[in-house]
Amino acid sequence: MDGARHPATDTRAETTTVTTGTLAVDGATLHYQLRGTGPLLLISQSGEGDADRSADLVAGLADAYTVLTYDRRGLSRSRVEDPASGASIAQHADDVHRLLAAVTDEPALMLGCSLGASIGLHLATTHPGQIALLIAHEPVSPCLLPTADRARHEHELAELQGIYRRAGLADVFPAIAGVLGIDPHSRDVEPDLTPFPLDAQRRANFDYFIQHDFTAIIEDTLDAAALAASSTRIVPAFGATTPHTVFDYQCALALADLTGTPAVTLPGGHNGNLTHPRAYAALLRELLAGAA
């Protein structure tokens, strides 16, 4: 637990026991949470998602796994020394490396969703011994694509930043959904999901994500050769309803080609872990059990 400080445990009536802590890393302090019992499973969330965003998914896993979630630097309860500067995906991966080292000395399991999957890919190249299995759901890694496709999709992300800076969050939401293949009007969701209103904290998280993490994706320097040679077992994945034309789906297929591992289909679309957490957890358990 070197580097972690002030862990605290609280029990909520409707959920499992939650252990929280903070960890000092280079230029930031991370907030993290542990739930459940069993092998350690890290969930690295997509977009503006913080440690709480996976609550419904964690509920379907915590009886069999110790689930670790965290606020990525710049989001919610995690703090950065210089809020005006972003982090590269390699730096996000180093944060995860330090977080895992603080909570376990055994190889962990990891689910990475979207940006979380891209972070996992970096970790698999730099610290492959820390991750026994990475399920990489639609990594937002244009660097996996052929040169022309990469340039086109990086341009899409830069345009999204421009829309946000000119017109704000309400105007950029539909454009982000289109680029990632998300249907914002879909009613194909499981019932009784935990509500996450667009409050001031989520707006601040979206601001950091769009302003800084989009740039990190565009400037990503993932070493494809090192990834292909990594000892981490990588399972590419995509959502059942994700359109095949969008770059996140294409990145999952490119990752499958690079690793020689067929991509698996998970429930829902790009955010299936949020819209279909029960079905997603059930299939995830099968994949994790197979790895064990």
N, C-alpha and C positions, 0 to 999 in steps of 0.2 A: 504493500500500500504506500510505498515511498512517493511523496509528493502530494498525496491526497490529504485533505484536512477537513475537520468538522463534519464527519459523517453523522447523519441523523436518521432515525427511523420513526415513521409514523404509520399507523394502521387506519385505513379508511374503511368504513362499514361495508361499502359495496365493492371493494377491490381487494387485491392481495396486499400484503405488507410492502411498503415502499421504503427503501433505504436510499437516501440522497447524500451527495457529497460534492465537493469542489476540488479541482485539480489545477494547479498552476502549470502553465505551459509557456512556450516562448511567446511573449507579447500578449498573453491572454490568460483568463481564468475560466475553466469550463465547469458547467453544472452537469451532473450526471445522476442517473437513477438506476437502481437495481430492484427487480421484482422476481419472485418465484424461486424455484430450487431445481438443481440439476446442472447439466453442462452449460457453460456460458455461451449465450447467443447475443451478439451485438446487432442492434438494428440502427443503421445509419439512414436517416430519413431524407426525403426529397424536399426540394424547394425551400419554403420558409418554415418547414416543420421542425418543431423542437422536441424535447424529451417526452412531452405529454401527447404529442400528435399521434403516436402509435398506440394509444391506450386500448382501443378496441381490439387491435391485433394482438397486443401483449396478453390480453385477457384470455385468449385462446391458446397461449403458449406457456404461461407461467407455471402450470402444474407439472411441466416436464423439463423446463429450461430456466436457468437464471438469466433473465433478459436485461441487458444493459442498453439504456437509451441515454442520449445526451443532447444538450443544446449546443449546436455547432457554434464556433466562435462568431460573435457578432449578433447572435440571436438570443432573445429572451433573457434568461438569467446568466448566461455566459457574458463575459466582459472582455473587451479588447483595450489595450493601452492607447491605441491611436484609432478611434472610430472612423477617421477619414480614409484609412488605408485598408485595403482588402487583403485577402490571403489567396495564395495559389492553391490549386488542388493538392499539390505535393505537400504544402504546409498543413492543409486540412488532414491529410493522411498522416502526417507526423503527429498531429494532435491525437488522432485515434491510436497510433502506436504507443504514445505515452499513456493514454487512458487505459488501454489494455494492460500495459506493463504495471500500472498502478493497482489493478484489481485482480490479476491472475498471472501465474507463471506457466500456465498450460496453453496450448493452441486453442483458439476460440473458433466458434462458428460465427458467420456474419451474413446478414441480409442487408444488401445495399440497394436502395431504391433511387433511381434517377441520379441526382448528384451524389447521393450516398453510394451508389454503385461505382461511379467514377472514382470516388475516394478509395473504395475498396480495391480497385484495380491498381492504383498507385501503391497501396499497402502491400499488395501481392508481389510487386516488383522490388520493393525496398526492404520489407520485413516478412518474407513469405512464411517463415516459421511461426509467425503469430496467428495465422489464419489457416485452419485445417480445411475449411470449406467456405467459399464465397458464392452466394447466390446473387447474381448481378442482374437486377431487374431494370431493363431499359437504361443503360448508362448513357448519360448525356455527354458523350465523348466523340465529337466529330473527328478527332484525330485518328480514330479507327477506320475512317472511311477513305475511299480514293480521293486524290487531291482536289478534283473539281467539285465533288460532292461536299467535301470538307469545307472548301471555301464558300460554297453556296449557303450551307447551314450556319457557318460562323457569321456570315453576313446577315442572316435572319435574326440571330441573337443580338447583333449590334443594332439592327433596326428596332428591335423590341426595346432596348435601352433608350433609343432615341424617342420612341413614342412615350415611354414612361416619363422622361425628363421634360418633354414638351407638354404632355396632356394629363399625366397622372395615372393612378392605379386603375380607375374605372375604365379608362380607354385602352389600357394595355392588356387587361385581363382577356378579352376575346382573342386578341392577337397571340398571346401566349398559348391559349387553349388550342388555337389552330396549328401553331408550330409543333406542339407536342401531341396532337391528335386526341385532345380531350373534348368530350361533348358536354359543355356546361349545363345543357338542358336535359340531359339524360335522367330518366327515372329508374334506371337499372342500378339500384343501390339496395343494400340490405336494410331491414327495418331497425329502428331503435339505436341509431348510431349516436355516439357522443357529439353534441353540438360544439362547433368551434367558430363562434361568430367573428366577423371581421372587425375586431376591436383595435384599440390603439397599439397594443403590443404586436398583433399580427401585421398591422400596417407597417410598423417599424421593421419587423422581420422581412417583409416583402421588399422594403426599401433597400435593406442591406443585401438581400439575395439578388435583386435585379441590378443594383449599382455595382456590386463587387463580385459576386459569384458568377454572373454572366461573363464578366471579363476573364475570370479564372478559367472558365470553360473555353472561351475563345483562344486564350493564350496557353492552353494546356500543353505540357511537354511529356506526356506519357510515352515511355519507352516500350514500343510494341514488341520488340525482340525479347526484352527482359520479361515481359508479360507472358509471352509464349513459352518461355523456358522456366517460368515460376513453378515451384513445388506446391503452391497452393492449388487445391482443386477448385476450379471455377465452373459454375453452372450458369450460363447465360439464360435469361428469361425475358419474356415479353407478355403483355396483357392480351387476353383473348379478343378484346374489342379495339385494340390499338390499330389504327389504319396502317397498312403496310408501306404507305408512301412517306411517312414522317421520319425524321432523322433518328429519333430515339429507338424506333423499331429497327431501322437499318443498322444502328450501332449494335443492337443485340445480335443480329445476324452476323455482322462483321466479327464480333467477339467469338461467336460460335465457330466461324471459319478459322480464326486465328488460333484458338485453343484446341480445335478438333473435337469439341464437345457439343452435341446437339442442344439447341435452345429448347427450353420447356415453356409451356403455356400456363400462365397463372390467371386466376379469375379477374374479371374486370378489365380496365384499360391501364393507362399510364399510372393512375392512382388507385389501382385495385386493392392495394393494402389498406386504403382508407375507405373505399366504397363497398368492398366485399370482405371485411376482415375475418369473418367466420370461415367462409369457404377458402380464403387465402391461407388462414392459419392451418386448416385441415390439410391442404396440399403441401404446405411448407413442412409440416410435421413428417409427411411421407418422405420428402426430399432429405430432410435432416436425419431421419432414421436410417435411410439408405446409406448416408455418408458414414454414420456410426458403425 
